[in-house]
Amino acid sequence: MTLSIRVALLGCLLASWPALALSEDLPVKPFQARYEVYGSGFSIGEAVMSLNLAGDAYQMSTRVRPNGLAAMLVSGQIDEQASGEIREGAIRPIRYERRVETPKKKQTVQLRFDWSAKQIQASDNERRATLPLSSGVMDPLSLNLQAMWDLQNGRAPTQYVLADETELKTYQIKNEGEETLDTSVGKLRAIRLSQAKPGKTRITTFWFAPPLHYLPVRVMQQKDNKEVLRMEIRAVER
């Protein structure tokens, strides 16, 4: 997970629900959520994630900015956007873009999902690749929507396939049960899921809160059992 925290953020399997035409009928509702971002235990910025629905189309975005003392020491920004549709009960991403600008890194990642040709046109700065596209493949942002959708409907994924940069990456999902979190929006019951690539020591853990329509309220990344990055919910609007 890059500093974008892709809140990649982020569960996944396609559903077999009947086609849904109105956003009001969807198990996931539009929102805007604000998170505090921590690096090695220190507050380093704010992340904002939002979801908009119009008929069977969706748009998601995240924005990460340094704040406080971090803003005085470093400059940079990360912006992500994803769009897609919900067709025949399945979440199908169409476009994804991530722009990263920091003193040490400039990156533009673009993904174009061609469902008729079953291909993804992927680019990471100057690198290009054509990837195979099959049911269940998600971009880093649409993955959040898929996870919320699955949990809302009682499905616990065991793995997902993520398209990012110029690769397809398979992650294993582990359901670690429920716990209650003290958050800025009150005490929340949350379902804890962790994701990891086989043989890797980097683990990302998500807490999805049923009272908030399974919105992720905490995201933490660890490497070699040490916390690297963490996001904590601060506010949510619907």
Phi, psi and omega per residue, in radians:
M1 nan 2.212 3.085
T2 -1.379 3.120 3.127
L3 -1.053 -0.278 3.091
S4 -1.060 -0.330 3.079
I5 1.067 0.293 -2.878
R6 -0.446 1.019 3.054
V7 -0.386 nan nan
A8 nan 0.417 2.753
L9 -1.006 0.766 2.727
L10 2.679 nan nan
G11 nan -3.119 -2.656
C12 2.975 2.088 2.519
L13 -2.724 2.507 -3.129
L14 -1.346 2.604 -3.103
A15 -1.737 2.934 3.114
S16 -2.033 0.635 -3.133
W17 -1.323 2.725 3.064
P18 -1.156 2.764 -3.121
A19 -1.023 2.435 -3.116
L20 -2.087 2.254 -3.046
A21 -1.810 -0.461 -3.054
L22 -1.977 2.395 -3.124
S23 -1.074 -0.494 3.139
E24 -1.117 -0.406 -3.110
D25 -1.491 -0.162 -3.053
L26 -1.357 2.565 3.125
P27 -1.240 -0.281 3.103
V28 -1.903 2.337 -3.076
K29 -1.859 2.688 3.081
P30 -1.027 2.607 -3.128
F31 -2.791 2.898 2.872
Q32 -2.351 2.146 -3.086
A33 -2.142 2.429 3.109
R34 -1.956 2.409 -3.093
Y35 -2.243 2.542 2.926
E36 -1.526 2.350 -3.133
V37 -1.870 2.274 -3.118
Y38 -2.074 2.444 3.027
G39 -2.146 2.081 -3.093
S40 0.927 0.632 3.076
G41 1.573 -0.116 -3.112
F42 -1.878 2.468 3.092
S43 -1.194 2.170 -3.083
I44 -2.162 -0.149 -3.112
G45 3.065 -3.056 3.129
E46 -2.222 2.466 3.056
A47 -2.097 2.443 3.084
V48 -2.164 2.181 3.096
M49 -2.091 2.370 -3.117
S50 -2.403 2.680 3.083
L51 -2.312 2.264 3.047
N52 -2.152 2.469 -3.133
L53 -2.202 2.441 3.073
A54 -2.517 1.806 -3.051
G55 1.110 -2.193 3.130
D56 -1.724 0.209 3.129
A57 -1.821 2.577 3.085
Y58 -2.327 2.679 3.014
Q59 -2.350 2.341 3.087
M60 -2.213 2.674 3.087
S61 -2.646 2.677 2.961
T62 -2.364 2.603 3.094
R63 -2.418 2.268 3.133
V64 -2.125 2.252 3.122
R65 -2.362 2.517 3.026
P66 -1.228 2.672 3.101
N67 -2.453 2.963 3.093
G68 0.998 -2.379 -3.126
L69 -1.103 -0.598 3.138
A70 -1.049 -0.654 -3.140
A71 -1.162 -0.461 3.114
M72 -1.372 -0.456 -3.056
L73 -1.670 -0.533 -3.099
V74 -2.367 2.742 3.032
S75 -2.158 2.617 3.124
G76 2.801 2.865 3.106
Q77 -2.747 2.644 3.089
I78 -2.313 2.223 3.132
D79 -2.253 2.371 3.095
E80 -2.278 2.532 3.043
Q81 -2.463 2.475 3.085
A82 -2.466 2.561 3.055
S83 -2.458 2.707 -3.131
G84 -3.039 -2.869 -3.120
E85 -2.470 2.787 3.068
I86 -1.956 1.846 -3.035
R87 -2.172 2.297 -3.133
E88 0.907 0.696 3.080
G89 1.333 0.137 -3.103
A90 -2.052 2.464 3.050
I91 -1.443 2.108 -3.084
R92 -2.183 1.808 3.092
P93 -1.158 2.626 3.116
I94 -2.100 -0.794 -3.132
R95 -2.396 2.560 3.070
Y96 -2.566 2.453 3.080
E97 -2.547 2.425 3.054
R98 -2.305 2.259 3.079
R99 -2.089 2.208 -3.139
V100 -2.119 2.211 3.074
E101 -2.340 1.917 3.050
T102 -2.354 2.950 3.115
P103 -1.015 -0.455 -3.081
K104 -1.826 -0.159 -3.006
K105 -2.645 2.366 2.944
K106 -2.254 2.158 -3.050
Q107 -2.511 2.402 2.988
T108 -2.220 2.064 3.103
V109 -1.949 2.290 3.106
Q110 -2.303 2.413 3.079
L111 -2.262 2.321 3.075
R112 -2.170 2.041 -3.072
F113 -1.659 2.021 3.106
D114 -1.876 1.684 -3.045
W115 -1.265 -0.490 3.120
S116 -1.233 -0.665 3.120
A117 -1.570 -0.136 -3.107
K118 0.979 0.838 3.138
Q119 -2.425 2.684 3.000
I120 -2.069 2.172 3.016
Q121 -1.595 1.993 -3.022
A122 -2.055 2.500 3.063
S123 -2.491 2.527 3.077
D124 -2.358 1.710 -2.951
N125 0.949 -2.012 -3.078
E126 -1.559 -0.199 -3.135
R127 -1.351 2.475 3.136
R128 -2.285 2.596 3.094
A129 -2.753 2.615 2.990
T130 -1.946 2.103 -3.045
L131 -1.946 2.577 3.074
P132 -1.228 2.481 -3.111
L133 -2.060 2.201 3.088
S134 -2.395 2.931 -3.119
S135 -0.976 2.351 3.078
G136 1.728 -0.213 3.119
V137 -1.324 2.284 -3.071
M138 -2.174 2.756 2.919
D139 -1.574 2.942 -3.048
P140 -1.036 -0.531 3.140
L141 -1.513 -0.775 3.126
S142 -1.063 -0.414 3.095
L143 -1.022 -0.643 3.099
N144 -1.095 -0.780 3.127
L145 -1.089 -0.734 -3.139
Q146 -1.130 -0.713 3.123
A147 -1.106 -0.791 3.126
M148 -1.096 -0.723 3.121
W149 -1.054 -0.858 -3.104
D150 -1.090 -0.824 -3.115
L151 -1.147 -0.672 3.114
Q152 -1.029 -0.526 -3.087
N153 -1.850 0.332 2.996
G154 1.333 0.346 3.125
R155 -1.823 2.286 3.116
A156 -1.934 1.857 -3.101
P157 -1.185 2.631 3.074
T158 -1.882 -0.312 3.039
Q159 -2.857 2.857 3.008
Y160 -2.590 2.824 3.104
V161 -1.995 2.181 -3.079
L162 -1.992 2.270 2.985
A163 -1.631 2.149 3.113
D164 -2.675 2.499 -3.038
E165 0.931 -2.097 -3.127
T166 -2.095 0.561 -3.102
E167 -2.387 2.785 2.894
L168 -1.805 2.280 -3.074
K169 -2.201 2.256 3.120
T170 -1.751 2.235 3.135
Y171 -2.060 2.465 3.043
Q172 -1.574 2.432 -3.116
I173 -1.950 2.342 3.109
K174 -2.152 2.196 3.085
N175 -1.490 2.019 -3.077
E176 -1.798 0.320 3.038
G177 1.527 -2.852 -3.080
E178 -1.993 2.683 2.999
E179 -2.693 2.858 3.127
T180 -1.815 2.244 -3.116
L181 -1.891 2.485 2.943
D182 -1.566 2.026 -3.085
T183 -2.219 3.039 3.099
S184 -1.177 -0.288 3.114
V185 -1.864 0.303 3.083
G186 1.885 3.127 3.086
K187 -1.305 2.307 -3.068
L188 -2.303 2.338 2.971
R189 -1.326 2.325 -3.060
A190 -2.396 2.533 3.019
I191 -1.654 2.251 -3.051
R192 -1.806 2.103 3.079
L193 -2.129 2.455 3.065
S194 -2.090 2.613 3.129
Q195 -2.258 2.518 3.134
A196 -2.770 2.665 2.996
K197 -1.553 2.411 -3.131
P198 -0.935 2.286 3.096
G199 1.458 0.004 -3.124
K200 -1.832 2.683 -3.128
T201 -1.706 -0.032 3.110
R202 -1.500 2.137 -3.123
I203 -2.193 2.303 3.057
T204 -1.971 2.246 -3.100
T205 -2.046 2.391 -3.118
F206 -2.114 2.486 3.016
W207 -2.018 1.968 -3.129
F208 -1.813 2.233 -3.014
A209 -1.744 1.943 3.073
P210 -0.957 -0.679 3.134
P211 -1.103 -0.339 3.116
L212 -1.908 0.618 -3.141
H213 1.000 0.659 3.069
Y214 1.133 0.501 3.009
L215 -1.122 2.407 3.029
P216 -1.186 2.170 -3.085
V217 -1.922 -0.219 3.013
R218 -2.620 2.427 3.048
V219 -2.353 2.265 -3.122
M220 -2.363 2.359 3.079
Q221 -2.014 2.317 3.117
Q222 -2.176 2.600 3.028
K223 -2.369 2.222 -3.071
D224 0.940 0.712 3.098
N225 1.166 0.273 3.077
K226 -2.023 2.378 3.138
E227 -1.188 2.268 3.115
V228 -1.856 -0.890 -3.124
L229 -2.425 2.623 3.105
R230 -2.632 2.486 3.048
M231 -2.141 2.397 3.136
E232 -2.216 2.314 -3.134
I233 -1.079 2.429 3.087
R234 -2.061 -0.643 -3.141
A235 -2.799 2.698 3.098
V236 -2.524 2.412 3.096
E237 -2.195 2.503 3.093
R238 -2.248 nan nan
